[in-house]
Amino acid sequence: MEGGYAVWMGQPVILRVLAGNMRVPLRGRLMSETNEVLRLRIADSWDIDIFKSMVVSVEHDNPVYVVN
């Protein structure tokens, strides 16, 4: 199902998630969306589901590469 997060699908993002009294940043790629849940891939083979009600904000992740 396509919703408000469709523009972020497949892109590297940082989700700011409300967990108790804390705001926790989660880095990954948004993979899919349902009415209540976002699926975030945080490693090559590790997907997690985040309730949309917990998401405070989404921002584009700009990876930093260090070259010696």
PDBQT receptor file of N, H, CA, C and O in Angstrom, charges set to zero:
ATOM      1  N   MET A   1       0.845  -1.183   0.000  1.00  0.00    +0.000 N 
ATOM      2  CA  MET A   1       0.000   0.000   0.000  1.00  0.00    +0.000 C 
ATOM      3  C   MET A   1       0.885   1.238   0.000  1.00  0.00    +0.000 C 
ATOM      4  O   MET A   1       1.838   1.330   0.774  1.00  0.00    +0.000 OA
ATOM      5  N   GLU A   2       0.570   2.173  -0.857  1.00  0.00    +0.000 N 
ATOM      6  H   GLU A   2      -0.204   2.099  -1.486  1.00  0.00    +0.000 HD
ATOM      7  CA  GLU A   2       1.340   3.400  -0.975  1.00  0.00    +0.000 C 
ATOM      8  C   GLU A   2       0.727   4.467  -0.085  1.00  0.00    +0.000 C 
ATOM      9  O   GLU A   2      -0.494   4.606  -0.010  1.00  0.00    +0.000 OA
ATOM     10  N   GLY A   3       1.589   5.218   0.588  1.00  0.00    +0.000 N 
ATOM     11  H   GLY A   3       2.581   5.105   0.527  1.00  0.00    +0.000 HD
ATOM     12  CA  GLY A   3       1.086   6.248   1.484  1.00  0.00    +0.000 C 
ATOM     13  C   GLY A   3       2.038   7.423   1.537  1.00  0.00    +0.000 C 
ATOM     14  O   GLY A   3       2.722   7.715   0.556  1.00  0.00    +0.000 OA
ATOM     15  N   GLY A   4       2.089   8.100   2.672  1.00  0.00    +0.000 N 
ATOM     16  H   GLY A   4       1.533   7.863   3.469  1.00  0.00    +0.000 HD
ATOM     17  CA  GLY A   4       2.899   9.293   2.836  1.00  0.00    +0.000 C 
ATOM     18  C   GLY A   4       4.395   9.071   2.792  1.00  0.00    +0.000 C 
ATOM     19  O   GLY A   4       5.157  10.033   2.687  1.00  0.00    +0.000 OA
ATOM     20  N   TYR A   5       4.829   7.841   2.869  1.00  0.00    +0.000 N 
ATOM     21  H   TYR A   5       4.211   7.059   2.955  1.00  0.00    +0.000 HD
ATOM     22  CA  TYR A   5       6.258   7.552   2.872  1.00  0.00    +0.000 C 
ATOM     23  C   TYR A   5       6.756   7.050   1.520  1.00  0.00    +0.000 C 
ATOM     24  O   TYR A   5       7.922   6.673   1.401  1.00  0.00    +0.000 OA
ATOM     25  N   ALA A   6       5.907   7.037   0.506  1.00  0.00    +0.000 N 
ATOM     26  H   ALA A   6       4.960   7.344   0.602  1.00  0.00    +0.000 HD
ATOM     27  CA  ALA A   6       6.253   6.476  -0.807  1.00  0.00    +0.000 C 
ATOM     28  C   ALA A   6       7.474   7.159  -1.425  1.00  0.00    +0.000 C 
ATOM     29  O   ALA A   6       8.266   6.502  -2.100  1.00  0.00    +0.000 OA
ATOM     30  N   VAL A   7       7.637   8.455  -1.208  1.00  0.00    +0.000 N 
ATOM     31  H   VAL A   7       6.993   8.989  -0.660  1.00  0.00    +0.000 HD
ATOM     32  CA  VAL A   7       8.777   9.176  -1.797  1.00  0.00    +0.000 C 
ATOM     33  C   VAL A   7      10.106   8.753  -1.185  1.00  0.00    +0.000 C 
ATOM     34  O   VAL A   7      11.160   8.999  -1.772  1.00  0.00    +0.000 OA
ATOM     35  N   TRP A   8      10.074   8.120  -0.011  1.00  0.00    +0.000 N 
ATOM     36  H   TRP A   8       9.218   7.920   0.467  1.00  0.00    +0.000 HD
ATOM     37  CA  TRP A   8      11.294   7.706   0.682  1.00  0.00    +0.000 C 
ATOM     38  C   TRP A   8      11.684   6.254   0.388  1.00  0.00    +0.000 C 
ATOM     39  O   TRP A   8      12.765   5.823   0.789  1.00  0.00    +0.000 OA
ATOM     40  N   MET A   9      10.840   5.501  -0.295  1.00  0.00    +0.000 N 
ATOM     41  H   MET A   9       9.962   5.851  -0.621  1.00  0.00    +0.000 HD
ATOM     42  CA  MET A   9      11.100   4.078  -0.512  1.00  0.00    +0.000 C 
ATOM     43  C   MET A   9      12.399   3.848  -1.288  1.00  0.00    +0.000 C 
ATOM     44  O   MET A   9      12.643   4.466  -2.325  1.00  0.00    +0.000 OA
ATOM     45  N   GLY A  10      13.224   2.942  -0.757  1.00  0.00    +0.000 N 
ATOM     46  H   GLY A  10      13.027   2.440   0.085  1.00  0.00    +0.000 HD
ATOM     47  CA  GLY A  10      14.482   2.575  -1.401  1.00  0.00    +0.000 C 
ATOM     48  C   GLY A  10      15.621   3.538  -1.161  1.00  0.00    +0.000 C 
ATOM     49  O   GLY A  10      16.743   3.277  -1.595  1.00  0.00    +0.000 OA
ATOM     50  N   GLN A  11      15.369   4.642  -0.485  1.00  0.00    +0.000 N 
ATOM     51  H   GLN A  11      14.458   4.854  -0.133  1.00  0.00    +0.000 HD
ATOM     52  CA  GLN A  11      16.400   5.649  -0.239  1.00  0.00    +0.000 C 
ATOM     53  C   GLN A  11      17.010   5.484   1.154  1.00  0.00    +0.000 C 
ATOM     54  O   GLN A  11      16.343   5.009   2.073  1.00  0.00    +0.000 OA
ATOM     55  N   PRO A  12      18.287   5.879   1.310  1.00  0.00    +0.000 N 
ATOM     56  CA  PRO A  12      18.871   5.870   2.651  1.00  0.00    +0.000 C 
ATOM     57  C   PRO A  12      18.250   6.989   3.495  1.00  0.00    +0.000 C 
ATOM     58  O   PRO A  12      18.240   8.153   3.094  1.00  0.00    +0.000 OA
ATOM     59  N   VAL A  13      17.736   6.616   4.660  1.00  0.00    +0.000 N 
ATOM     60  H   VAL A  13      17.743   5.671   4.986  1.00  0.00    +0.000 HD
ATOM     61  CA  VAL A  13      17.050   7.585   5.519  1.00  0.00    +0.000 C 
ATOM     62  C   VAL A  13      17.507   7.429   6.969  1.00  0.00    +0.000 C 
ATOM     63  O   VAL A  13      18.114   6.430   7.357  1.00  0.00    +0.000 OA
ATOM     64  N   ILE A  14      17.194   8.445   7.738  1.00  0.00    +0.000 N 
ATOM     65  H   ILE A  14      16.702   9.256   7.423  1.00  0.00    +0.000 HD
ATOM     66  CA  ILE A  14      17.293   8.377   9.196  1.00  0.00    +0.000 C 
ATOM     67  C   ILE A  14      15.881   8.598   9.724  1.00  0.00    +0.000 C 
ATOM     68  O   ILE A  14      15.286   9.656   9.520  1.00  0.00    +0.000 OA
ATOM     69  N   LEU A  15      15.360   7.589  10.401  1.00  0.00    +0.000 N 
ATOM     70  H   LEU A  15      15.844   6.730  10.566  1.00  0.00    +0.000 HD
ATOM     71  CA  LEU A  15      14.052   7.711  11.052  1.00  0.00    +0.000 C 
ATOM     72  C   LEU A  15      14.284   8.154  12.481  1.00  0.00    +0.000 C 
ATOM     73  O   LEU A  15      15.070   7.531  13.195  1.00  0.00    +0.000 OA
ATOM     74  N   ARG A  16      13.632   9.198  12.913  1.00  0.00    +0.000 N 
ATOM     75  H   ARG A  16      12.993   9.705  12.333  1.00  0.00    +0.000 HD
ATOM     76  CA  ARG A  16      13.645   9.602  14.320  1.00  0.00    +0.000 C 
ATOM     77  C   ARG A  16      12.419   8.957  14.951  1.00  0.00    +0.000 C 
ATOM     78  O   ARG A  16      11.283   9.288  14.615  1.00  0.00    +0.000 OA
ATOM     79  N   VAL A  17      12.668   8.031  15.872  1.00  0.00    +0.000 N 
ATOM     80  H   VAL A  17      13.592   7.761  16.145  1.00  0.00    +0.000 HD
ATOM     81  CA  VAL A  17      11.603   7.223  16.452  1.00  0.00    +0.000 C 
ATOM     82  C   VAL A  17      11.466   7.542  17.934  1.00  0.00    +0.000 C 
ATOM     83  O   VAL A  17      12.465   7.648  18.646  1.00  0.00    +0.000 OA
ATOM     84  N   LEU A  18      10.241   7.694  18.393  1.00  0.00    +0.000 N 
ATOM     85  H   LEU A  18       9.430   7.608  17.814  1.00  0.00    +0.000 HD
ATOM     86  CA  LEU A  18       9.960   7.944  19.797  1.00  0.00    +0.000 C 
ATOM     87  C   LEU A  18       9.864   6.609  20.523  1.00  0.00    +0.000 C 
ATOM     88  O   LEU A  18       8.998   5.786  20.225  1.00  0.00    +0.000 OA
ATOM     89  N   ALA A  19      10.767   6.405  21.482  1.00  0.00    +0.000 N 
ATOM     90  H   ALA A  19      11.470   7.074  21.724  1.00  0.00    +0.000 HD
ATOM     91  CA  ALA A  19      10.788   5.177  22.286  1.00  0.00    +0.000 C 
ATOM     92  C   ALA A  19      10.767   5.588  23.755  1.00  0.00    +0.000 C 
ATOM     93  O   ALA A  19      11.796   5.964  24.317  1.00  0.00    +0.000 OA
ATOM     94  N   GLY A  20       9.599   5.515  24.368  1.00  0.00    +0.000 N 
ATOM     95  H   GLY A  20       8.763   5.210  23.911  1.00  0.00    +0.000 HD
ATOM     96  CA  GLY A  20       9.468   5.993  25.744  1.00  0.00    +0.000 C 
ATOM     97  C   GLY A  20       9.646   7.496  25.777  1.00  0.00    +0.000 C 
ATOM     98  O   GLY A  20       8.920   8.230  25.107  1.00  0.00    +0.000 OA
ATOM     99  N   ASN A  21      10.625   7.959  26.566  1.00  0.00    +0.000 N 
ATOM    100  H   ASN A  21      11.215   7.363  27.110  1.00  0.00    +0.000 HD
ATOM    101  CA  ASN A  21      10.926   9.389  26.664  1.00  0.00    +0.000 C 
ATOM    102  C   ASN A  21      12.056   9.809  25.740  1.00  0.00    +0.000 C 
ATOM    103  O   ASN A  21      12.465  10.970  25.751  1.00  0.00    +0.000 OA
ATOM    104  N   MET A  22      12.568   8.876  24.935  1.00  0.00    +0.000 N 
ATOM    105  H   MET A  22      12.235   7.933  24.926  1.00  0.00    +0.000 HD
ATOM    106  CA  MET A  22      13.724   9.165  24.092  1.00  0.00    +0.000 C 
ATOM    107  C   MET A  22      13.340   9.205  22.618  1.00  0.00    +0.000 C 
ATOM    108  O   MET A  22      12.404   8.535  22.180  1.00  0.00    +0.000 OA
ATOM    109  N   ARG A  23      14.082  10.005  21.869  1.00  0.00    +0.000 N 
ATOM    110  H   ARG A  23      14.842  10.550  22.224  1.00  0.00    +0.000 HD
ATOM    111  CA  ARG A  23      14.006   9.994  20.416  1.00  0.00    +0.000 C 
ATOM    112  C   ARG A  23      15.254   9.294  19.912  1.00  0.00    +0.000 C 
ATOM    113  O   ARG A  23      16.374   9.740  20.164  1.00  0.00    +0.000 OA
ATOM    114  N   VAL A  24      15.058   8.210  19.210  1.00  0.00    +0.000 N 
ATOM    115  H   VAL A  24      14.148   7.848  19.006  1.00  0.00    +0.000 HD
ATOM    116  CA  VAL A  24      16.162   7.356  18.774  1.00  0.00    +0.000 C 
ATOM    117  C   VAL A  24      16.292   7.449  17.263  1.00  0.00    +0.000 C 
ATOM    118  O   VAL A  24      15.301   7.265  16.556  1.00  0.00    +0.000 OA
ATOM    119  N   PRO A  25      17.505   7.734  16.734  1.00  0.00    +0.000 N 
ATOM    120  CA  PRO A  25      17.693   7.726  15.280  1.00  0.00    +0.000 C 
ATOM    121  C   PRO A  25      17.977   6.310  14.783  1.00  0.00    +0.000 C 
ATOM    122  O   PRO A  25      18.798   5.597  15.360  1.00  0.00    +0.000 OA
ATOM    123  N   LEU A  26      17.300   5.912  13.720  1.00  0.00    +0.000 N 
ATOM    124  H   LEU A  26      16.634   6.491  13.252  1.00  0.00    +0.000 HD
ATOM    125  CA  LEU A  26      17.526   4.620  13.087  1.00  0.00    +0.000 C 
ATOM    126  C   LEU A  26      17.917   4.856  11.633  1.00  0.00    +0.000 C 
ATOM    127  O   LEU A  26      17.180   5.494  10.882  1.00  0.00    +0.000 OA
ATOM    128  N   ARG A  27      19.085   4.337  11.239  1.00  0.00    +0.000 N 
ATOM    129  H   ARG A  27      19.684   3.819  11.849  1.00  0.00    +0.000 HD
ATOM    130  CA  ARG A  27      19.563   4.504   9.868  1.00  0.00    +0.000 C 
ATOM    131  C   ARG A  27      19.252   3.259   9.060  1.00  0.00    +0.000 C 
ATOM    132  O   ARG A  27      19.385   2.139   9.552  1.00  0.00    +0.000 OA
ATOM    133  N   GLY A  28      18.839   3.458   7.821  1.00  0.00    +0.000 N 
ATOM    134  H   GLY A  28      18.731   4.368   7.421  1.00  0.00    +0.000 HD
ATOM    135  CA  GLY A  28      18.583   2.332   6.937  1.00  0.00    +0.000 C 
ATOM    136  C   GLY A  28      17.893   2.783   5.667  1.00  0.00    +0.000 C 
ATOM    137  O   GLY A  28      17.927   3.959   5.304  1.00  0.00    +0.000 OA
ATOM    138  N   ARG A  29      17.263   1.825   4.997  1.00  0.00    +0.000 N 
ATOM    139  H   ARG A  29      17.235   0.870   5.292  1.00  0.00    +0.000 HD
ATOM    140  CA  ARG A  29      16.489   2.088   3.779  1.00  0.00    +0.000 C 
ATOM    141  C   ARG A  29      15.054   1.670   4.010  1.00  0.00    +0.000 C 
ATOM    142  O   ARG A  29      14.793   0.575   4.508  1.00  0.00    +0.000 OA
ATOM    143  N   LEU A  30      14.120   2.538   3.650  1.00  0.00    +0.000 N 
ATOM    144  H   LEU A  30      14.332   3.427   3.245  1.00  0.00    +0.000 HD
ATOM    145  CA  LEU A  30      12.715   2.169   3.744  1.00  0.00    +0.000 C 
ATOM    146  C   LEU A  30      12.391   1.196   2.621  1.00  0.00    +0.000 C 
ATOM    147  O   LEU A  30      12.654   1.476   1.451  1.00  0.00    +0.000 OA
ATOM    148  N   MET A  31      11.820   0.055   2.980  1.00  0.00    +0.000 N 
ATOM    149  H   MET A  31      11.606  -0.172   3.930  1.00  0.00    +0.000 HD
ATOM    150  CA  MET A  31      11.571  -0.997   2.005  1.00  0.00    +0.000 C 
ATOM    151  C   MET A  31      10.098  -1.131   1.636  1.00  0.00    +0.000 C 
ATOM    152  O   MET A  31       9.771  -1.388   0.478  1.00  0.00    +0.000 OA
ATOM    153  N   SER A  32       9.208  -0.958   2.612  1.00  0.00    +0.000 N 
ATOM    154  H   SER A  32       9.474  -0.749   3.553  1.00  0.00    +0.000 HD
ATOM    155  CA  SER A  32       7.781  -1.081   2.316  1.00  0.00    +0.000 C 
ATOM    156  C   SER A  32       6.967  -0.377   3.387  1.00  0.00    +0.000 C 
ATOM    157  O   SER A  32       7.483   0.062   4.415  1.00  0.00    +0.000 OA
ATOM    158  N   GLU A  33       5.661  -0.286   3.101  1.00  0.00    +0.000 N 
ATOM    159  H   GLU A  33       5.242  -0.643   2.266  1.00  0.00    +0.000 HD
ATOM    160  CA  GLU A  33       4.757   0.443   3.991  1.00  0.00    +0.000 C 
ATOM    161  C   GLU A  33       3.392  -0.225   3.966  1.00  0.00    +0.000 C 
ATOM    162  O   GLU A  33       2.910  -0.633   2.910  1.00  0.00    +0.000 OA
ATOM    163  N   THR A  34       2.774  -0.333   5.131  1.00  0.00    +0.000 N 
ATOM    164  H   THR A  34       3.165  -0.001   5.990  1.00  0.00    +0.000 HD
ATOM    165  CA  THR A  34       1.375  -0.734   5.231  1.00  0.00    +0.000 C 
ATOM    166  C   THR A  34       0.625   0.416   5.897  1.00  0.00    +0.000 C 
ATOM    167  O   THR A  34       1.184   1.498   6.077  1.00  0.00    +0.000 OA
ATOM    168  N   ASN A  35      -0.605   0.196   6.255  1.00  0.00    +0.000 N 
ATOM    169  H   ASN A  35      -1.059  -0.683   6.109  1.00  0.00    +0.000 HD
ATOM    170  CA  ASN A  35      -1.383   1.257   6.917  1.00  0.00    +0.000 C 
ATOM    171  C   ASN A  35      -0.789   1.666   8.254  1.00  0.00    +0.000 C 
ATOM    172  O   ASN A  35      -0.904   2.826   8.649  1.00  0.00    +0.000 OA
ATOM    173  N   GLU A  36      -0.154   0.733   8.960  1.00  0.00    +0.000 N 
ATOM    174  H   GLU A  36      -0.061  -0.209   8.639  1.00  0.00    +0.000 HD
ATOM    175  CA  GLU A  36       0.329   1.013  10.310  1.00  0.00    +0.000 C 
ATOM    176  C   GLU A  36       1.828   0.863  10.500  1.00  0.00    +0.000 C 
ATOM    177  O   GLU A  36       2.360   1.313  11.515  1.00  0.00    +0.000 OA
ATOM    178  N   VAL A  37       2.533   0.238   9.544  1.00  0.00    +0.000 N 
ATOM    179  H   VAL A  37       2.101  -0.127   8.720  1.00  0.00    +0.000 HD
ATOM    180  CA  VAL A  37       3.927  -0.156   9.759  1.00  0.00    +0.000 C 
ATOM    181  C   VAL A  37       4.817   0.253   8.591  1.00  0.00    +0.000 C 
ATOM    182  O   VAL A  37       4.404   0.222   7.431  1.00  0.00    +0.000 OA
ATOM    183  N   LEU A  38       6.064   0.642   8.930  1.00  0.00    +0.000 N 
ATOM    184  H   LEU A  38       6.399   0.668   9.871  1.00  0.00    +0.000 HD
ATOM    185  CA  LEU A  38       7.120   0.847   7.942  1.00  0.00    +0.000 C 
ATOM    186  C   LEU A  38       8.146  -0.263   8.106  1.00  0.00    +0.000 C 
ATOM    187  O   LEU A  38       8.490  -0.619   9.233  1.00  0.00    +0.000 OA
ATOM    188  N   ARG A  39       8.641  -0.816   7.006  1.00  0.00    +0.000 N 
ATOM    189  H   ARG A  39       8.361  -0.526   6.091  1.00  0.00    +0.000 HD
ATOM    190  CA  ARG A  39       9.707  -1.808   7.068  1.00  0.00    +0.000 C 
ATOM    191  C   ARG A  39      11.009  -1.099   6.705  1.00  0.00    +0.000 C 
ATOM    192  O   ARG A  39      11.133  -0.507   5.632  1.00  0.00    +0.000 OA
ATOM    193  N   LEU A  40      11.986  -1.171   7.627  1.00  0.00    +0.000 N 
ATOM    194  H   LEU A  40      11.886  -1.651   8.498  1.00  0.00    +0.000 HD
ATOM    195  CA  LEU A  40      13.280  -0.516   7.481  1.00  0.00    +0.000 C 
ATOM    196  C   LEU A  40      14.364  -1.574   7.406  1.00  0.00    +0.000 C 
ATOM    197  O   LEU A  40      14.448  -2.439   8.278  1.00  0.00    +0.000 OA
ATOM    198  N   ARG A  41      15.194  -1.515   6.376  1.00  0.00    +0.000 N 
ATOM    199  H   ARG A  41      15.125  -0.813   5.668  1.00  0.00    +0.000 HD
ATOM    200  CA  ARG A  41      16.329  -2.435   6.253  1.00  0.00    +0.000 C 
ATOM    201  C   ARG A  41      17.551  -1.738   6.847  1.00  0.00    +0.000 C 
ATOM    202  O   ARG A  41      18.030  -0.739   6.310  1.00  0.00    +0.000 OA
ATOM    203  N   ILE A  42      18.055  -2.284   7.975  1.00  0.00    +0.000 N 
ATOM    204  H   ILE A  42      17.666  -3.096   8.410  1.00  0.00    +0.000 HD
ATOM    205  CA  ILE A  42      19.184  -1.657   8.656  1.00  0.00    +0.000 C 
ATOM    206  C   ILE A  42      20.496  -2.382   8.406  1.00  0.00    +0.000 C 
ATOM    207  O   ILE A  42      21.555  -1.905   8.816  1.00  0.00    +0.000 OA
ATOM    208  N   ALA A  43      20.441  -3.518   7.745  1.00  0.00    +0.000 N 
ATOM    209  H   ALA A  43      19.581  -3.906   7.412  1.00  0.00    +0.000 HD
ATOM    210  CA  ALA A  43      21.635  -4.251   7.330  1.00  0.00    +0.000 C 
ATOM    211  C   ALA A  43      21.246  -5.037   6.085  1.00  0.00    +0.000 C 
ATOM    212  O   ALA A  43      20.073  -5.069   5.713  1.00  0.00    +0.000 OA
ATOM    213  N   ASP A  44      22.207  -5.662   5.446  1.00  0.00    +0.000 N 
ATOM    214  H   ASP A  44      23.160  -5.637   5.748  1.00  0.00    +0.000 HD
ATOM    215  CA  ASP A  44      21.929  -6.361   4.190  1.00  0.00    +0.000 C 
ATOM    216  C   ASP A  44      20.813  -7.383   4.308  1.00  0.00    +0.000 C 
ATOM    217  O   ASP A  44      20.057  -7.577   3.356  1.00  0.00    +0.000 OA
ATOM    218  N   SER A  45      20.691  -8.033   5.437  1.00  0.00    +0.000 N 
ATOM    219  H   SER A  45      21.305  -7.876   6.211  1.00  0.00    +0.000 HD
ATOM    220  CA  SER A  45      19.665  -9.065   5.573  1.00  0.00    +0.000 C 
ATOM    221  C   SER A  45      18.834  -8.894   6.845  1.00  0.00    +0.000 C 
ATOM    222  O   SER A  45      18.263  -9.863   7.346  1.00  0.00    +0.000 OA
ATOM    223  N   TRP A  46      18.762  -7.669   7.370  1.00  0.00    +0.000 N 
ATOM    224  H   TRP A  46      19.225  -6.882   6.963  1.00  0.00    +0.000 HD
ATOM    225  CA  TRP A  46      18.044  -7.447   8.619  1.00  0.00    +0.000 C 
ATOM    226  C   TRP A  46      17.009  -6.344   8.425  1.00  0.00    +0.000 C 
ATOM    227  O   TRP A  46      17.350  -5.163   8.359  1.00  0.00    +0.000 OA
ATOM    228  N   ASP A  47      15.752  -6.740   8.337  1.00  0.00    +0.000 N 
ATOM    229  H   ASP A  47      15.475  -7.699   8.391  1.00  0.00    +0.000 HD
ATOM    230  CA  ASP A  47      14.639  -5.800   8.214  1.00  0.00    +0.000 C 
ATOM    231  C   ASP A  47      13.895  -5.736   9.536  1.00  0.00    +0.000 C 
ATOM    232  O   ASP A  47      13.706  -6.750  10.208  1.00  0.00    +0.000 OA
ATOM    233  N   ILE A  48      13.473  -4.529   9.902  1.00  0.00    +0.000 N 
ATOM    234  H   ILE A  48      13.627  -3.705   9.356  1.00  0.00    +0.000 HD
ATOM    235  CA  ILE A  48      12.670  -4.367  11.106  1.00  0.00    +0.000 C 
ATOM    236  C   ILE A  48      11.406  -3.592  10.753  1.00  0.00    +0.000 C 
ATOM    237  O   ILE A  48      11.403  -2.780   9.827  1.00  0.00    +0.000 OA
ATOM    238  N   ASP A  49      10.340  -3.849  11.493  1.00  0.00    +0.000 N 
ATOM    239  H   ASP A  49      10.343  -4.508  12.245  1.00  0.00    +0.000 HD
ATOM    240  CA  ASP A  49       9.080  -3.142  11.309  1.00  0.00    +0.000 C 
ATOM    241  C   ASP A  49       8.935  -2.105  12.411  1.00  0.00    +0.000 C 
ATOM    242  O   ASP A  49       9.125  -2.400  13.591  1.00  0.00    +0.000 OA
ATOM    243  N   ILE A  50       8.597  -0.889  12.007  1.00  0.00    +0.000 N 
ATOM    244  H   ILE A  50       8.443  -0.650  11.048  1.00  0.00    +0.000 HD
ATOM    245  CA  ILE A  50       8.425   0.234  12.931  1.00  0.00    +0.000 C 
ATOM    246  C   ILE A  50       6.987   0.729  12.790  1.00  0.00    +0.000 C 
ATOM    247  O   ILE A  50       6.527   0.997  11.680  1.00  0.00    +0.000 OA
ATOM    248  N   PHE A  51       6.283   0.848  13.905  1.00  0.00    +0.000 N 
ATOM    249  H   PHE A  51       6.657   0.630  14.806  1.00  0.00    +0.000 HD
ATOM    250  CA  PHE A  51       4.938   1.414  13.863  1.00  0.00    +0.000 C 
ATOM    251  C   PHE A  51       5.023   2.882  13.446  1.00  0.00    +0.000 C 
ATOM    252  O   PHE A  51       5.854   3.628  13.964  1.00  0.00    +0.000 OA
ATOM    253  N   LYS A  52       4.182   3.289  12.527  1.00  0.00    +0.000 N 
ATOM    254  H   LYS A  52       3.507   2.682  12.107  1.00  0.00    +0.000 HD
ATOM    255  CA  LYS A  52       4.181   4.672  12.055  1.00  0.00    +0.000 C 
ATOM    256  C   LYS A  52       3.901   5.655  13.194  1.00  0.00    +0.000 C 
ATOM    257  O   LYS A  52       4.380   6.789  13.171  1.00  0.00    +0.000 OA
ATOM    258  N   SER A  53       3.138   5.225  14.173  1.00  0.00    +0.000 N 
ATOM    259  H   SER A  53       2.749   4.304  14.192  1.00  0.00    +0.000 HD
ATOM    260  CA  SER A  53       2.811   6.096  15.300  1.00  0.00    +0.000 C 
ATOM    261  C   SER A  53       4.052   6.454  16.122  1.00  0.00    +0.000 C 
ATOM    262  O   SER A  53       4.026   7.419  16.886  1.00  0.00    +0.000 OA
ATOM    263  N   MET A  54       5.127   5.696  15.976  1.00  0.00    +0.000 N 
ATOM    264  H   MET A  54       5.149   4.912  15.355  1.00  0.00    +0.000 HD
ATOM    265  CA  MET A  54       6.370   5.963  16.707  1.00  0.00    +0.000 C 
ATOM    266  C   MET A  54       7.305   6.908  15.959  1.00  0.00    +0.000 C 
ATOM    267  O   MET A  54       8.237   7.446  16.556  1.00  0.00    +0.000 OA
ATOM    268  N   VAL A  55       7.073   7.122  14.659  1.00  0.00    +0.000 N 
ATOM    269  H   VAL A  55       6.315   6.685  14.174  1.00  0.00    +0.000 HD
ATOM    270  CA  VAL A  55       7.973   7.923  13.826  1.00  0.00    +0.000 C 
ATOM    271  C   VAL A  55       7.688   9.402  14.043  1.00  0.00    +0.000 C 
ATOM    272  O   VAL A  55       6.568   9.873  13.847  1.00  0.00    +0.000 OA
ATOM    273  N   VAL A  56       8.735  10.128  14.455  1.00  0.00    +0.000 N 
ATOM    274  H   VAL A  56       9.645   9.745  14.615  1.00  0.00    +0.000 HD
ATOM    275  CA  VAL A  56       8.630  11.571  14.676  1.00  0.00    +0.000 C 
ATOM    276  C   VAL A  56       9.001  12.329  13.409  1.00  0.00    +0.000 C 
ATOM    277  O   VAL A  56       8.349  13.311  13.054  1.00  0.00    +0.000 OA
ATOM    278  N   SER A  57      10.070  11.864  12.713  1.00  0.00    +0.000 N 
ATOM    279  H   SER A  57      10.600  11.067  13.001  1.00  0.00    +0.000 HD
ATOM    280  CA  SER A  57      10.479  12.513  11.469  1.00  0.00    +0.000 C 
ATOM    281  C   SER A  57      11.298  11.556  10.616  1.00  0.00    +0.000 C 
ATOM    282  O   SER A  57      11.797  10.533  11.085  1.00  0.00    +0.000 OA
ATOM    283  N   VAL A  58      11.418  11.926   9.348  1.00  0.00    +0.000 N 
ATOM    284  H   VAL A  58      11.013  12.757   8.967  1.00  0.00    +0.000 HD
ATOM    285  CA  VAL A  58      12.235  11.187   8.386  1.00  0.00    +0.000 C 
ATOM    286  C   VAL A  58      13.136  12.199   7.706  1.00  0.00    +0.000 C 
ATOM    287  O   VAL A  58      12.686  13.280   7.325  1.00  0.00    +0.000 OA
ATOM    288  N   GLU A  59      14.408  11.853   7.554  1.00  0.00    +0.000 N 
ATOM    289  H   GLU A  59      14.773  10.976   7.864  1.00  0.00    +0.000 HD
ATOM    290  CA  GLU A  59      15.313  12.730   6.825  1.00  0.00    +0.000 C 
ATOM    291  C   GLU A  59      16.238  11.899   5.955  1.00  0.00    +0.000 C 
ATOM    292  O   GLU A  59      16.513  10.735   6.244  1.00  0.00    +0.000 OA
ATOM    293  N   HIS A  60      16.713  12.522   4.883  1.00  0.00    +0.000 N 
ATOM    294  H   HIS A  60      16.489  13.468   4.648  1.00  0.00    +0.000 HD
ATOM    295  CA  HIS A  60      17.623  11.840   3.970  1.00  0.00    +0.000 C 
ATOM    296  C   HIS A  60      18.960  11.621   4.663  1.00  0.00    +0.000 C 
ATOM    297  O   HIS A  60      19.480  12.527   5.315  1.00  0.00    +0.000 OA
ATOM    298  N   ASP A  61      19.517  10.426   4.525  1.00  0.00    +0.000 N 
ATOM    299  H   ASP A  61      19.095   9.690   3.996  1.00  0.00    +0.000 HD
ATOM    300  CA  ASP A  61      20.808  10.091   5.126  1.00  0.00    +0.000 C 
ATOM    301  C   ASP A  61      21.898  10.324   4.096  1.00  0.00    +0.000 C 
ATOM    302  O   ASP A  61      21.863   9.757   3.004  1.00  0.00    +0.000 OA
ATOM    303  N   ASN A  62      22.861  11.154   4.444  1.00  0.00    +0.000 N 
ATOM    304  H   ASN A  62      22.889  11.614   5.331  1.00  0.00    +0.000 HD
ATOM    305  CA  ASN A  62      24.017  11.398   3.594  1.00  0.00    +0.000 C 
ATOM    306  C   ASN A  62      25.213  10.686   4.173  1.00  0.00    +0.000 C 
ATOM    307  O   ASN A  62      25.854  11.193   5.093  1.00  0.00    +0.000 OA
ATOM    308  N   PRO A  63      25.525   9.503   3.642  1.00  0.00    +0.000 N 
ATOM    309  CA  PRO A  63      26.674   8.754   4.193  1.00  0.00    +0.000 C 
ATOM    310  C   PRO A  63      27.980   9.527   4.002  1.00  0.00    +0.000 C 
ATOM    311  O   PRO A  63      28.176  10.220   3.004  1.00  0.00    +0.000 OA
ATOM    312  N   VAL A  64      28.849   9.387   4.973  1.00  0.00    +0.000 N 
ATOM    313  H   VAL A  64      28.690   8.824   5.784  1.00  0.00    +0.000 HD
ATOM    314  CA  VAL A  64      30.159  10.036   4.914  1.00  0.00    +0.000 C 
ATOM    315  C   VAL A  64      31.198   8.944   4.644  1.00  0.00    +0.000 C 
ATOM    316  O   VAL A  64      31.256   7.936   5.349  1.00  0.00    +0.000 OA
ATOM    317  N   TYR A  65      32.003   9.162   3.626  1.00  0.00    +0.000 N 
ATOM    318  H   TYR A  65      31.956   9.980   3.054  1.00  0.00    +0.000 HD
ATOM    319  CA  TYR A  65      33.046   8.204   3.278  1.00  0.00    +0.000 C 
ATOM    320  C   TYR A  65      34.407   8.785   3.642  1.00  0.00    +0.000 C 
ATOM    321  O   TYR A  65      34.710   9.932   3.311  1.00  0.00    +0.000 OA
ATOM    322  N   VAL A  66      35.223   7.989   4.323  1.00  0.00    +0.000 N 
ATOM    323  H   VAL A  66      34.977   7.057   4.592  1.00  0.00    +0.000 HD
ATOM    324  CA  VAL A  66      36.559   8.420   4.723  1.00  0.00    +0.000 C 
ATOM    325  C   VAL A  66      37.569   7.718   3.818  1.00  0.00    +0.000 C 
ATOM    326  O   VAL A  66      37.551   6.494   3.687  1.00  0.00    +0.000 OA
ATOM    327  N   VAL A  67      38.441   8.497   3.202  1.00  0.00    +0.000 N 
ATOM    328  H   VAL A  67      38.456   9.491   3.309  1.00  0.00    +0.000 HD
ATOM    329  CA  VAL A  67      39.444   7.944   2.306  1.00  0.00    +0.000 C 
ATOM    330  C   VAL A  67      40.821   8.269   2.855  1.00  0.00    +0.000 C 
ATOM    331  O   VAL A  67      41.111   9.420   3.183  1.00  0.00    +0.000 OA
ATOM    332  N   ASN A  68      41.668   7.254   2.953  1.00  0.00    +0.000 N 
ATOM    333  H   ASN A  68      41.432   6.320   2.686  1.00  0.00    +0.000 HD
ATOM    334  CA  ASN A  68      43.052   7.488   3.416  1.00  0.00    +0.000 C 
ATOM    335  C   ASN A  68      43.934   7.864   2.282  1.00  0.00    +0.000 C 
ATOM    336  O   ASN A  68      45.127   8.097   2.479  1.00  0.00    +0.000 OA
TER     337      ASN A  68
